[in-house]
Amino acid sequence: MLSRVQWKIIDALRKSEKPIGVRRISYMTGCSISEIWRQIRKMERMNIVTRASYGSYRRYLLNYNNPIVEPLLRLLETSERYSWLMGRDIYSAIRQLEKYYITGLFSVKGLVLNLVIPRKFIIAVSRDEVGKAMTIREWFNGLYSIEIVEKCVEKSLFSQDIYGINMASPEQAIADSAAFFELDPMGNAEVLLLLLYRDLDFSLISKLTEMQEARYRIWFVMRLGRLMGMPLPSEDFKPKEKAGDPSFERMMTAAFLRLIRSGQISGDKGW
């Protein structure tokens, strides 16, 4: 097991283009010269560091002939990549983003009638935040399922919840669930069913839904509601061209029938 100072020495040596002395290593690491002397001697015995002598001057470099050095460097680079996430939970990690919001089922889970547990975080981020968001996804892989979508966040509607997390408005979540349906079909189906029993700003949903495929999906769900006598403005979303999505239609029809059979909504008002 390497000590903290030894890791710092490895970091200093890998950043130097040529062999360096103890004083330089001390300056780069912020450790005392005496401590560097102690640790670098141990590292010489471990064959991780090798010495290059120039007269009476001693310089040190990593011994790349030792098969353990490359794995140590990869581990160091990996720890640097994720260091800002160490010790953080998922909410604290997401708050490190600036231009983002959570959308999909997680953002409206308190509004759906069915007690469905969100399976995925869908995080919409601006282009300059994609790399940082992907790092969060990698770090929490195995604990959470996270999908990252690039969007013009400035044109989206969201607000902060009690934890300081940006959450999509119901209208924005519906528009996104229609656009990114494949990312979480089960969860997004529940979001789209909000069209049938929540008081929503349909003109706002229309404004937020630009993709024709997404507009078709919303139109299809509204058509299901109209079959029950619900006064939904489905014609506002009717696609300009002939469209179809058999997989989506089957899934939404099944979800719609489950909702009807639950007895939680009726045809006249949607409740």
C-alpha positions as a printed Julia matrix, in Angstrom:
271×3 Matrix{Float64}:
   0.0    0.0     0.0
   1.43   3.35   -1.02
   1.33   6.3     1.35
  -0.23   9.64    0.5
   3.22  11.2     0.06
   4.32   8.39   -2.24
   1.3    9.0    -4.45
   2.24  12.67   -4.57
   5.78  11.75   -5.6
   4.45   9.56   -8.41
   2.22  12.41   -9.54
   5.14  14.86   -9.55
   7.42  12.51  -11.48
   4.82  11.73  -14.14
   4.29  15.44  -14.74
   7.97  16.13  -15.23
   9.46  15.71  -18.7
  12.9   14.93  -17.26
  14.39  13.51  -14.03
  14.01  15.89  -11.08
  15.63  16.27   -7.69
  14.28  16.08   -4.18
  13.96  19.85   -3.79
  11.87  20.09   -6.95
   9.7   17.18   -5.84
   9.26  18.86   -2.45
   8.13  22.06   -4.17
   5.7   20.24   -6.47
   4.15  18.12   -3.72
   4.13  20.6    -0.86
   5.89  18.06    1.37
   9.05  18.65    3.38
  12.41  17.73    1.9
  13.11  15.31    4.75
   9.83  13.49    4.13
  10.53  13.27    0.41
  13.96  11.78    1.17
  12.43   9.11    3.41
   9.72   8.13    0.98
  11.76   8.19   -2.19
  14.31   5.8    -0.67
  11.47   3.39    0.07
  10.22   3.78   -3.48
  13.69   3.03   -4.81
  13.69  -0.22   -2.85
  10.24  -0.98   -4.28
  11.72  -0.38   -7.76
   8.98   2.13   -8.56
  11.48   5.0    -8.75
  14.92   4.9   -10.27
  17.84   7.27   -9.81
  19.72   9.19  -12.47
  23.0   10.71  -11.21
  24.6   13.77  -12.76
  27.92  14.11  -10.97
  27.07  14.8    -7.35
  23.44  15.57   -8.2
  20.71  12.97   -7.84
  17.64  13.07  -10.0
  14.68  10.71   -9.95
  12.21   9.33  -12.45
   9.58   6.63  -12.6
  10.82   3.17  -13.51
   8.57   2.39  -16.45
  10.26  -1.0   -16.8
   8.5   -2.09  -13.62
   5.14  -3.59  -14.71
   3.34  -2.04  -11.73
   4.1    1.56  -12.72
   1.64   1.82  -15.63
  -1.29   0.45  -13.55
  -0.39   2.89  -10.77
  -0.49   5.78  -13.24
  -3.86   4.66  -14.6
  -5.21   4.46  -11.06
  -3.88   7.94  -10.31
  -5.46   9.36  -13.47
  -8.77   7.66  -12.67
  -8.8    9.01   -9.12
  -8.11  12.5   -10.45
 -10.96  12.21  -12.94
 -13.48  11.29  -10.24
 -11.96  13.03   -7.21
 -14.65  15.74   -7.18
 -17.31  13.03   -6.78
 -15.71  11.06   -3.96
 -17.83  11.16   -0.82
 -20.83  12.7    -2.58
 -24.27  11.13   -2.87
 -26.19  11.31   -6.14
 -27.99  14.54   -5.22
 -24.82  16.32   -4.16
 -23.14  15.16   -7.37
 -25.95  16.45   -9.58
 -25.84  19.81   -7.81
 -22.28  20.22   -9.11
 -23.8   20.78  -12.55
 -24.87  24.29  -13.49
 -26.98  24.13  -16.65
 -29.17  21.09  -16.17
 -32.48  19.72  -14.94
 -33.89  16.28  -14.17
 -36.78  15.22  -16.34
 -38.9   12.12  -16.94
 -40.7   10.16  -14.23
 -38.32  11.14  -11.45
 -39.2   14.81  -11.85
 -42.98  14.22  -11.52
 -43.08  11.09   -9.36
 -45.29  12.85   -6.81
 -47.97  13.54   -9.43
 -48.59  10.12  -10.97
 -51.54   8.04   -9.78
 -49.74   4.7    -9.9
 -47.13   4.14   -7.21
 -44.36   3.61   -9.74
 -40.75   3.7    -8.57
 -38.58   5.66  -11.03
 -35.94   3.4   -12.53
 -33.85   6.06  -14.19
 -32.57   9.55  -13.8
 -32.88  11.42  -17.09
 -30.71  14.52  -16.88
 -30.96  17.21  -19.54
 -27.8   19.29  -19.76
 -26.38  22.03  -21.95
 -23.63  21.11  -24.39
 -20.81  22.37  -22.16
 -22.04  20.21  -19.26
 -22.24  16.9   -21.14
 -18.74  15.75  -20.17
 -19.29  16.48  -16.49
 -22.68  14.77  -16.53
 -21.2   11.69  -18.2
 -18.6   11.51  -15.43
 -21.44  11.45  -12.88
 -23.1    8.67  -14.85
 -19.88   6.63  -14.88
 -19.23   7.15  -11.16
 -22.69   5.96  -10.09
 -22.89   3.13  -12.61
 -24.27   0.06  -10.85
 -26.07   2.14   -8.22
 -28.29   4.24  -10.47
 -29.35   4.14  -14.09
 -28.67   7.59  -15.51
 -29.37   8.86  -19.02
 -27.85  12.11  -20.28
 -29.51  14.18  -23.0
 -28.14  17.37  -24.51
 -30.63  20.23  -24.63
 -30.85  23.99  -24.76
 -31.58  24.22  -21.05
 -32.17  27.97  -21.22
 -35.36  27.36  -23.21
 -36.68  24.69  -20.83
 -38.97  25.02  -17.82
 -37.8   23.77  -14.45
 -37.53  24.79  -10.81
 -35.6   23.69   -7.74
 -37.05  21.17   -5.3
 -36.46  21.16   -1.54
 -33.06  19.52   -2.08
 -31.89  22.24   -4.46
 -32.17  19.97   -7.52
 -33.5   21.4   -10.79
 -36.66  19.48  -11.7
 -38.64  19.77  -14.93
 -42.12  21.25  -14.75
 -44.92  18.75  -15.55
 -45.33  20.3   -19.0
 -41.6   20.06  -19.69
 -41.46  16.48  -18.4
 -44.28  15.49  -20.76
 -42.58  17.13  -23.74
 -39.29  15.42  -22.86
 -40.9   12.03  -22.22
 -42.44  12.17  -25.68
 -39.14  13.2   -27.26
 -36.91  10.75  -25.36
 -39.43   7.95  -24.88
 -36.95   5.16  -25.69
 -34.64   6.13  -22.82
 -37.17   4.91  -20.22
 -40.31   3.52  -21.89
 -42.07   2.4   -18.7
 -41.34   5.6   -16.81
 -42.08   7.91  -19.72
 -45.38   6.14  -20.35
 -46.45   7.07  -16.82
 -45.45  10.68  -17.44
 -47.47  10.86  -20.66
 -50.54   9.52  -18.85
 -50.54  12.76  -16.85
 -52.17  14.24  -19.96
 -55.33  12.35  -19.0
 -55.82  13.37  -15.39
 -53.79  16.46  -14.47
 -54.6   20.13  -14.95
 -51.95  21.14  -17.48
 -51.14  24.03  -19.78
 -51.59  22.31  -23.14
 -50.53  25.36  -25.13
 -47.27  25.37  -23.18
 -46.74  21.66  -23.85
 -47.27  22.36  -27.55
 -44.7   25.15  -27.45
 -42.17  22.91  -25.7
 -42.69  19.98  -28.07
 -40.85  20.68  -31.3
 -40.15  17.21  -32.72
 -42.93  15.87  -34.94
 -42.41  12.38  -33.56
 -42.92  13.7   -30.03
 -46.03  15.63  -31.07
 -47.42  12.45  -32.6
 -46.92  10.57  -29.34
 -48.75  13.23  -27.35
 -51.51  13.29  -29.96
 -51.87   9.51  -29.7
 -52.25   9.61  -25.9
 -54.8   12.4   -26.15
 -56.74  10.4   -28.73
 -56.96   7.55  -26.23
 -58.41   9.98  -23.72
 -60.91  11.35  -26.21
 -62.2    7.81  -26.74
 -63.28   8.02  -23.1
 -64.95  11.38  -23.67
 -62.16  13.5   -22.22
 -62.15  17.02  -23.7
 -58.5   17.05  -24.73
 -57.14  19.34  -27.49
 -55.63  16.49  -29.48
 -55.97  18.31  -32.8
 -53.41  20.86  -31.61
 -50.81  18.07  -31.71
 -51.97  16.22  -34.81
 -48.89  15.47  -36.93
 -48.6   17.3   -40.23
 -47.54  14.13  -41.99
 -48.67  10.54  -41.65
 -46.88   9.02  -38.68
 -46.85   5.81  -36.71
 -44.94   4.17  -33.88
 -46.32   0.64  -33.33
 -44.13  -0.16  -30.32
 -45.08   3.09  -28.6
 -48.75   2.63  -29.45
 -48.87  -0.86  -27.95
 -47.15   0.21  -24.75
 -49.3    3.32  -24.27
 -52.52   1.46  -25.01
 -51.65  -1.15  -22.38
 -50.74   1.55  -19.84
 -53.97   3.4   -20.64
 -56.09   0.28  -20.13
 -54.41  -0.42  -16.78
 -55.23   3.11  -15.68
 -58.86   2.77  -16.78
 -59.27  -0.59  -15.03
 -57.89   0.91  -11.81
 -61.03   3.05  -11.63
 -59.0    6.14  -10.77
 -60.14   8.18  -13.77
 -63.44   8.67  -15.56
 -64.27   9.85  -19.03
 -65.94  13.18  -18.4
 -63.32  15.01  -16.32
 -60.38  12.67  -16.38
 -60.66  11.8   -12.67
